Each structure stands twice: as C-alpha cells, then as structure tokens.
Amino acid sequence: MIVPRKWLGRVITGLIMTTAVVGSPARAQTYPIAPVRIISPLGAGGATDVATRLVAEHLGKIWAQEVVVINQPGAGGAIAAHTAASAAPDGQTLFMATASTFTSLPVLQPGLPFQVNDFVPIGFVGEVPMAVAVNKDLPVSSLADLIALSNKQTAGLNIAAGFRGGMPHQTAVLFRQRSGANLTPIFYASQPQATTDVIAGRLPVTIEGMAGTIINAPVKLLAIAARERLTTRPDVPTVSETLPGFTASGWFVLVAPPGTPAAIVEKVSNDLQTVLAQPDIRQRFNDLSLLTRSLSPQGLADFIRSEQELWRPVIKEIAKAT
C-alpha cells in the first residue's frame, strides 16, 4: 500500500509509539539474550557464596543461559558495587548486594562515584542471623554472664568483629549500645581466622554469621540474633531473650544496575521467587542456616530503607571512631 505523502509523518510517528509500547515486554520475553553475570562482593566458599551459586545455577536452567558468579571482594564491598553500578542496564549484569552495601558503605566511603540507592531492587535472597560465641574456657554460660564479665574487666573484653563496617562489626556496636557491655571490636580480613583465634584463646569473644565456621567450631555459642530460635539449634537462645527486640542478620539481595527496565526486573524477580520456592533449594538453605523471605521489588526497597534507618546510628558511631 502506498501511503500519501501528507500521511507519512503520522504513520512514522505511530510506528515509533507502537515500538515504544511493545518494546519493553518483548525485551523481557527474550531476556536474557546471552550469559548473565552476578557480581558478588564476597569471597568464594562461604555460605552466602554457596547460596548465590545455587540461585545462579537454577536461574540458568529457567533461562537456558549460563549464569556466572563473579567474586570481587575488597574495599568493604566497594569494588564489586562499583563494577555493578557501571554495568549496562540491560539485565545481563546483576549484583548480589549485602547488608553493608546499603548500610555502611555510603557512610564510611562517602566519595564513591555511584549512589547505592540507585540500584534497582529485584528480590530478597537470604539472611544469616548473627551469633555470639566465646572461647570454651571463658567463665560464662549466658549472654548476661558475658555482659557482666565484660564490665568487671578494667579494659573490657576484645571481640572479633569481621571487617570494619561489616554486619558483625555493626552487630557488635549495636550490642554494646543496647547492653552496656564493655567490648572492643577487633577486625579480621578472614572470618575463619577470627574463629581460630577464639578457639585458641587469643581472643575471648566473636560475633559472626551463623552460617560461618562458628557452626561446628569447639566454642560456646551463647545466643543467636534471629527473630526466634532456629529449628537447627533450638537449644541456643536468641539475643532478644536477654535484650528484647534485638535482631541482626547479614542479608543478601539481588539488585540490578541503575536504569534497568522494569519489565526485566519483574521477570528476574518472578524467576527468583520460583527458584527460592523449590523444596531442594529451601532444604539447602536450611542446611546452611540461611533464612529467606518472599519480597517483591517494592517490598525489597521498603526493607532496605528500614534497615538503613535501623543501622544509621550504629554507622555514625563507627564513623566517629575512625
């Protein structure tokens, strides 16, 4: 059909508008068009890394594309976050952000060339409740005993608290604020080394994720900062049984680079929920002492904001001390 010249402009405009309307859903239907990479700010081998790789493997099956996990630890997570923030907003690069990405990173490293709140939330993946453990020979049998002992010591007690600004460190500071315990955080680049030092008696106390080396270590596990007692360790009380309302978890969530289209975000979110609902995945998470929850992209955005509010006074204290 020959289009009269006087109508040609209208036809072209209509075609452009039609393409704009259907382009995003079409892009989501064909996504992903190539292997996807998930950037992680953590080193390989830990429970969070295992969970990330499980999710990647099962997403790859749904998408019929390889999903590769790329570990970029260092600088408190800033290296990985910068890589992810700089990636093209096409969904081919995703970021498995941790709690400290959103809580401590923007405060402790204010000169970053990106804004963490510009990441596009996709879905909640997992959380690791923080746990308090002590050397087996330390004369305490409860959290209350530990608080009392720390205040009897002139110099207090040293506590292994992971890297500066990480969730173990934040938890240690919050615990000190809420309990009045006289505890001095000692930083470690490697959590297994911190556990080793507590086992050997070179350090009396540690706070770390319940999914770490602490699970099977010969130490006294005093309390877990979960909302309720874990089914895997019902014998261990929660911190809130001593300090009402106290919870702390190292969580990790899937986000996308700023500007990623909503249609792609929705597809990844739905597929992620499908993966996390699979019985074998739930059992594997349970074996790793990982908890999960179902959150939409908007629900995740609300969760992140609430966590930033919770930890802001803690991060300010950490920033003042350095």
C-alpha positions, 0 to 999 in steps of 0.5 A: 500500500502506498501511503500519501505523502501528507500521511507519512509523518503520522504513520512514522510517528505511530510506528515509533509509539507502537515500538515504544509500547511493545518494546519493553515486554518483548525485551523481557520475553527474550531476556536474557539474550546471552550469559548473565553475570552476578557480581558478588562482593564476597569471597568464594566458599562461604555460605552466602557464596554457596547460596548465590551459586545455587540461585545462579545455577537454577536461574540458568536452567529457567533461562537456558543461559549460563549464569556466572558468579563473579567474586570481587571482594575488597574495599568493604564491598566497594569494588564489586558495587562499583563494577555493578553500578557501571554495568549496562542496564540491560539485565545481563549484569546483576549484583548480589548486594549485602547488608553493608552495601546499603548500610555502611558503605555510603557512610564510611566511603562517602566519595564513591562515584555511584549512589547505592540507592540507585540500584534497582531492587529485584528480590530478597535472597537470604539472611544469616542471623548473627551469633555470639560465641566465646572461647570454651574456657571463658567463665560464662554460660549466658549472654548476661554472664558475658555482659557482666564479665565484660564490665568487671574487666578494667579494659573490657573484653576484645571481640572479633568483629569481621571487617570494619563496617561489616554486619558483625562489626555493626552487630557488635556496636549495636550490642554494646549500645543496647547492653552496656557491655564493655567490648572492643571490636577487633577486625579480621580480613578472614572470618575463619581466622577470627574463629581460630583465634577464639578457639585458641584463646587469643581472643575471648569473644566473636560475633559472626554469621551463623552460617560461618565456621562458628557452626561446628567450631569447639566454642560456646555459642551463647545466643543467636540474633534471629527473630526466634530460635532456629529449628537447627539449634533450638537449644541456643537462645536468641539475643532478644531473650536477654535484650528484647527486640534485638535482631541482626542478620547479614542479608543478601539481595539481588539488585540490578544496575541503575536504569534497568527496565522494569519489565526485566526486573519483574521477570528476574524477580518472578524467576527468583521467587520460583527458584527460592520456592523449590523444596531442594533449594529451601532444604539447602538453605536450611542446611546452611542456616540461611533464612529467606523471605518472599519480597517483591521489588517494592517490598525489597526497597521498603526493607532496605530503607528500614534497615538503613534507618535501623543501622544509621546510628550504629554507622555514625558511631563507627564513623566517629571512631575512625 
